[in-house]
Amino acid sequence: MPPILTPHLELRDFTLEDFSAVHRYGSDPTVTKYLSWGPNTGDQTREFLEMAVQHAAEWPRANFELAVVDRERRPGRFLLTGS
């Protein structure tokens, strides 16, 4: 899926190179306190990214794990993820 760009945000598929940013929030107990997952280990973060990349390659595509990136203030910083 090509990225969707606005002046402030980028909505795109995850890549394996997103590990550091995803693990930063996914391993934080404060961030994941009210979520059904986490805090994640490094292996769990890698598994999530591998799954997201696999889903992005499927056709027809049934699952969408997308990164919302703040383009204006902190390039490369994730604001939200979901599936």
Sequence and secondary structure as in RCSB ss.txt:
>XXXX:A:sequence
MPPILTPHLELRDFTLEDFSAVHRYGSDPTVTKYLSWGPNTGDQTREFLEMAVQHAAEWPRANFELAVVDRERRP
GRFLLTGS
>XXXX:A:secstr
   EE SSEEEEE  GGGHHHHHHHHT HHHHTTSSS S  HHHHHHHHHHHHHHHH SS     EEEEESSSST
TEEEEEE 
